[in-house]
């Protein structure tokens, strides 16, 4: 984005931090109290360094990849062993790295909190920077607690530069960690502003602290407290936060080059699409082989479960058998027969429709909740990719019968799946063409990525209302989400839209979260807290119903293992049950 916001500072003032070990574990004379912690600008630079640590891929910079650990996506990601049930405490790179980078963020926050407190600068700056650090520390510990349960707790009294070899605290209980998180967020709420100046766009705000605290309460089933915090930001109880649903759902996930939405409560900003490293690495995982320079390789793809979750325009459930009576009989060859066409050997055109009515197939997808085709590239729709020279070029997604002709090639007219699967592709988060020349850093997506957005908060508020016995209020919040995309509201008239009790509403909310938040990484944590992770673990199958790979589930997968390398470093750690 433009130099008006905080991420732009990363190219300037934050470069000082990277040159000085980025507040890392190794002491740096350049970051000593004699030379650094002196001015308002130093405090500001230290705060910016926290955001840089937060957006690191192994910290919160790959939130979208958690989708593959759910029923909504398939493929390969940093959490493949978690997703497929093959993770071990000794061999999971993702588990180890997430732990390490979350604690790095914790210790950086501690460094800032400790040093800023004694700086001879304005009290306003001290409080705001401290509020930022406490929010980010709370966010890190909330994630640690969510995945591992009780973990070692270190606050600002732990100077990592002095005590690195002796950081050997035993695990605090999960409840103790939760209380620390809530305490930090309480302080953040007191210290943070409702909004920053435009020059500081992207810094955490009071509203974000309320929203995150509400989420902590929600996860702990403290419904009335969650409702209070969510209502604060949704209904502007004590401040005018200014959050609104973005008018255009599709556009919300294509905010670049200075664009911003008031739906974003706390988000990872991205800047210049032609500067390596300053946007999230989404394309490498979600992109297809026709996305910029033919290098992206669709490592994570939308599942058939996600595609089938989107309703008909009247709100009724979609069912393939209404169009193809034999579709669900388990015969993959039947599906191939009615869905596949032939293309030429050069991958330039469709040569024969065979037994496929492509208009009928298109209608099966386009005559649905519009979020389906905004989030997913579906069969026989088009996507503006690029040719081998990175020049924008129209591509079509076809299901090609290889026995009747050629196979899709990204250098020509069609989209190719690099894994050889007949799966869907992501449209959400994936740039089109080269964004009129703005985008040239092919592996990354230069869009604003939400960690907390109003749409998510509305659905969490609905969930808390429903659990608290306020069915009508829950319906009202969900209907706001549905109204934005033109879908009929719950209890709007049709019999299939009727909801009369808590259990029915629970399922509605869970399905709506799946449809609305697809590709944003929230689903995995939802499934675990709802206690339904086991029931959703199924083998990954393609559009034809054919196996792509197997998944397994064991009870121990409900909580992650403490990495063995961490237990070697800290012998006071005990392992989670089953690992």
N, C-alpha and C positions, 0 to 999 in steps of 0.2 A: 504494500500500500504506500501512499504518499508519505512524505516526511512529517506529516501532521500527527502521526500516532507513535505509540511507544515502540513498536517493533522497528521503526526506522532508526531509533536511537541505538539499536543493536549494531548498526553499521558505524556508529560514531562512538558515543561514550562507552557503550558496552564492550567495544574492542579493547578498551583499557583493561576491562576485567579479564578478558581472555588472555591478554598479555601478562596478566598478573595471577595466573593460575585459576581465574574465574572463581575466586573464593573457594578453591578446592582444598583438599586435605593437606597439601604440602604448604608449609609456611612460606610467605613471600615478603621480602623486605619492602617491596613496593606497596604491599597492602597493610603494612604495619601501622599501628596507631600514631607513629611519629610522622608518617607521610600521607596517609590516606583519609582516615576518618575525621575530617576537619570541616568540610564545607557543605552547604546545601546541595551543591552539585555532586559531591561524593555520596551523599545519602541517596540521591536520585539514581546515580549509577549503580549503587549496590542493589537497589530495588529492581532495576532493569535486569541485573544479573539473575535475580530469582526467576523472572519470567523466562529467561533463556534456559535455565535449568528445568523449569516446568515443561517446556515444549520439546525437550529432548525426546527422541523416538521411544526410548525405553522407559521414559517417565510417563507423560501424558500425550506425547506426540504421535502415538499410534492407536488411539482409542478406537478408531474405526475397525482395526483388525480383530478386536474382540468379537465382532459379529460372527466370525467363522467358528467360534466356540458354541454357536447356537443353532437352532433349527432354521434360521433365516439365511444362512450362507454356507458355502462349501469351499474347499480348496486347500491352499497352503499358506501358512502365516507363521509369525513368531510363536504362536501358541498351538501349532499343529499337534504336538504331543498331548497338550491339554485337551484339545478338541477330540482327538481320536482315542483317548484313553490310554496312552502309552507313556505318560509322563512319569518320571522317577525323580526322587530328591537329588540324585547324583548326576543326572544327565540332561536336565531341562535348562537350556540356555535362556529361554524366555522367562522362566520362573526366577532364575538367579539374577538376570539383568534387571527385571522389574523391581525386585527387592532392593538391589544395589542403588538404582537411580532414584527410587523414592526416598531412600535414606540420604542420598546426596542432597536432594532438595531439602529434607529436614535439617541437615547440618548447615546448609547455606542459610536457611531461614534463621537458625539459631545464631549464626555469626552476625547477621544483620541486626537482629533484635538486641543482642548483647552490646554491640558497638554503637548503634545509633542512640541508645538510651543515654549515653554520657557525652554525646556530641554537643558542642556549643553552637547550636543552630536553633531555629524557631521551633517552638513546641508543636506547632501545627504540622511541620514537616516530620518531626519525630513521631508524632502520633499516626500520621498517615502511612509512613513507611513501616512502622511497627504493625499497623493494621494489615497492610499487604502481606507482610511476612507471616503473621499469625494465620491469616486466611490460607495461604499456600501451605503452611505447615499442617494445618488442620486437614486440608485436602489430601495431603500425602498420607497422613496417619489414618484418615478415613478409608483410603484405598488399602493400606496395609492391613487394617483391621478387617475389612470386608473379605479380603482374600485369605489371610492367614490366621484370623482370630487375634488372640493376645500376642503382642510383639514387644520387644524392648523399647522403652520410652526414654528419650533424651530431650531435654529442653535447653534453653540458652545458657544454663550453668555449665553445660558440657562444651568445652572449647576443643573442637576436633583437631585443631592444629597442635595442641599440646598433649592431647590424651588419645591420639589415634591408636596407639598400641594397647590402650587399657579400656577401650570401649567394650565392656563385657557384661553389661547389665543383663539380668535374667528377663524373661518375658513378663510383662505386666498382664493383668487379666484383660479380656476384651472389654469389660465394663469400665475398667480404669482408663483404657485408651479412649473409649467413647467420651468419658467425662472430660478428659484433656481436650479432645476435639471440640466439644461443646463449649468449653471455657475459652478456647482460642477464638471460636466464631463469635461468642458473646463480646469479647474484646474488639474483634474486628468490626462488628456492628457499631460499637461505640466510637471507634476511631476513624472509620472510612467515610469518605464523602458520598453523598447520593449520586453525584456525577463529577467527572473531571473536566477540565478545560479540553477543548478539541485537540490541543497539542499532546494530550496524554490519553488519547483514545486507546482503549484496550486494558487499562489498569483496573484492578478489581474494585468494586464499589460496595456500598452498604447493601444494596439490593441483592447482589450476588452472595453476600455473607448470609443474609436471611434465607435465600433460596437453598444454599448448601446446608444450612442448619436444619431447615425443614426436611431436607432429604435424609439427613442423619436420623431425625426423629421418625420419619416414615419407615426407614429400614429397621428401626427398633420397635415399630408398631405403637409408637406414642402418638396416636392419631390427633388428639386435640392440640398438642403442641405443634405437630406438623401443619395442621390447618391454620393455626395462628400465624406461623411464619410464611406460609404460602399466600395466605390472604393479604399479608402485609405488602407483598410485591405485586399481586394481581389486582388488588383493590385499593392500593395506595393509602393504606390505613393512617400512616403518620407522615409520609412524605410522598411527593409526586415523582415516582421513579421513571415514568414515561415509557414503560414497556408495552408494546402492542404486537399483535400477530402481524407478520409481514403479509401484505395483500396477496402476493403471488408465491405459492409454495415452491414452485420450481426455481424461481429466481433467488429464493432464500439461500440456496446452496451453490450460487454462482456469483457471490459478492467478491469482486476483485478491483484492483486499481483505484482504491479510495472509497468504494461503495461500502455502506454499512447499513445494518437493519436494527431497528429498535426492538426486535424480537430477541436479539442476542443479549443475554444477561452476563455471561462470561464466556469469552471465546478466544481461540488462538488466532491471532492475526497473521496474515501473510503479506509479503511485500514483493516487489518487482519479480515478475514471472521469468525473467531472464538472468536472475542472480542465483547461482547454485547455493542450496542450503537454506534459503530463507522462505521456504514454503513447505507444507507438509508432504510427506512421501506417499501420498495416496495413489497416484497414478501407477506406481510400481506394483501395487497390490490390487487395485480396483480397475485399472485401465485394461483395454484389450489390445490385441496386436495391431490394430489400426490407429491406435492413439499415438500421436507424435513420434515419428522416426522409427516406428516398427519395433521398439525395444520393450515397451510395457507388455506384460505377459499374463494378464488376468489370473493372478495367483489366487484371488478370492472372488467367487462368483455368487450371485443370488441363487437361493435354493428354489426348488419347485414349491416347497411349503410356503415361502414368502409370496411367490407369484399367485398361488391359489388362495391366499389369504384376502386378497382384494376383492371386494364385493361387486355385484352388479350395480348399475346406476340407481336402481330403486332401493338399494340397501339389502337386498336378499343375497344369500350366500351363493357364490359361484359354484357351478357343478359342470364338469366337462361332459358328463353323460347327456346333458340336455342338447348338446351339439353333436356328440359322437357317442351313441349308446353303448358301444363296446369299449370305451376308453379306459375304464377302470377294471377291466377283467383280468389284468395282469399280463396281457399279451403285448410285449414291446413291439413285435412285428406289426401289429395292427396300428399302433401309434405311428410307427415309421411310415406305414403305408399312407395314412391320411395327413401326415404333417410334412413329408419330404418331397423335394423337387430334384431335378437333375440340372447341373451346370456344366459348362464346357470345360475342357482340359486347361484352358488358359485362365479360368476363373474370372471371366469378364461378363458373363450373362447367364440367365436362366435359359436352358434349352428345351426343357420339357417339364410341365407341371405334374406329370405322372397322374397319381390319384389324389393330388392335393389341390384343394380349393383355397388358394392363398387369401382370397377375400374373406372367406369363412374363418380362417385361422386368425387373420388380422382382427376380425370382429370379436373373436374370443378374448382378445386382450384389450382392444381399444374401447369396447363398449363395457367399460368397468370403471371403478373408482379411478379418477385420473392420476392419482399418485402412482399407480402401477407403471404406467408408461413414462412418468417423470423420473421414477427411480430405477427402472429396469429397461434395457434394450431387449425387446421381445421379437420373436420370429417374424421376418418379412418387413420389419420396420427399418428405418434408415438412421445412420449416425454420420455426422460430419467428422471424418478422421483426416488423415493426411497420407500423401503418397511417400515414396522413398526419399523424396527431397524435402519433406516436411511442408509441402504445399497442400492446402485444404482440398479434400477429395471426398465425395459422397461414397459411403459404404452401406451395404445392406447385410442384415443378418439373415442368412438362409439356413435351413436344415437340409443339407445336401445328401442325397443317396449316393455313396461312393461307387456303388455297383452300376450306376447309370451314367456316369460321367466323371467330371473332375471333382476336386475338393477346394474349399474356400482358401484364398490366399490374400493376405492383407495388402500386398503391393498392388492388387488389382481392385475389383469391385466389391469384394465381400470381406466380412470380418472372420478371422480365423481364431479358433480356440487353441492356445498353445499346448494344452494338456491333452488335446484330442477328445475332449468331452463334448457332448451335445447339451451344453448348459446355457443358461441365460448369461447376460453381461450387465454390469452396472452402467447406468446412465447418470445417476446421482454422483456428484463430485467430479465427474470426468469432463475436462475441457473439450470444447468442440473446435475443430480446425486448429489454428494456432492463436486464437483469441485476437484476431486482427493484428498479429505481430507482437502482442504483449507477452505471449507465452513461448519460451524457448528452452526452459529447463525441464526437459521432457519427463523426468521421473516424478516430478512434484506437481501438486495442485495449488495454484495461487489463490485459493478461496478462503474466506473466513470460516473457521471450523468451530461449531458450538460445543462447549463443555457443559454449559447450562443455557437453555433457551426457554422462552415463555411457553412454547407448545408443550415441552416436557413438563414444566411446572404445572400447567393446567391439568394435565393428565395425572400427575402425582396428587394434586389437590383433589381431583375427582375420586381417586383411590382412597384418600384419607376420609373424604366425606362419606363414601360408600361404607367403609369399614366402621365409621362412627354412627351409622344409621341414618345419614342424611341422603337418601336416594335421589330426591328431586334435585338437590344441589349438585350431586355427582353427575346426573344427566345433563344439567345445564353446562357444566364445564366441558364435557366430552362433545356436546353439540357445537360448541364454539370451534373446536378443531374440525369437525365434519363440515360445518358451514363454509369454512374458508375454501374448501375444495369442491363445494357444490354437492355434497352427499346429504341425503335426507337425515334428519335428526332422529335420535332415539325417542320413542313414544310420539312420533310425528303423524301417526294415522294407520299405516299399513300394519297388518297383523305381525309380520316378521320383524317389525321394528319395536314391538312391544317388550318392555322390560318391567317386571313387576316385583322383583325381590333382589336382595343383596347378591346372591350367588349368580344370578343371570347378569347382573351389572358387573360383577367381578370379571366374568369372561369377556364382556364387551370392552372393558377397560384394557384388559391384557391384549386383546386382538387389536384394539386401536393403537396401543403403544407400538405393536409390531409394524403396523402399516405406516404410522406417522414417523417413527424414529428409525426406520430401516436404514442401515448403513452408517449409523452414528455411534455404534458401540455400546448402547445401553442395555441391549437384550440379555446379554450374558449375566449381568448383575441382577436383572429382574428375575430371570429364571431361577437363580440360586436363592434369592430372598423369598420367592414365592414357594419354594420347595418342590418345584416341578421340573428341575433339570433332568432327573432320571427319565421321566416320561417323554421328554422331547428328544432324547438321544436316539437317533436312528441312522442307519447306513445312508451314505450320500448317494442319491440316484439322480439320473439326468432326466431330461424332458420326456424321453421315451420310457422312463421307468427302469432303465438299466443301471447296474451298480457302477459307481465311480470309485468308491473305496468304502471300507468298513469302519464303523465307530464302535466303541465299547464303553461301558459305564461300570464303575465300582463306587461303593459308598464313600470311599476316601476322597473321591474327586470333588466332593462338596466343599472341601477346604484344601488349599494348596500346601505342599510340603515345604518345610523350612529347608532352603538349599543346604546341602551337606557342606559346601565350602564355608558357609556362614557358621555352621556348627563347629567346624574345625577352628575357625577364628575365635569363636566365642563358645567356650566349653560350658557356659552356664545356660545355653539354650537347650530346651527339650523339644523333641519332634512331635508333630501333630499325629493323632491317632491314625493308624493304618499305614503310615509311611515308614 
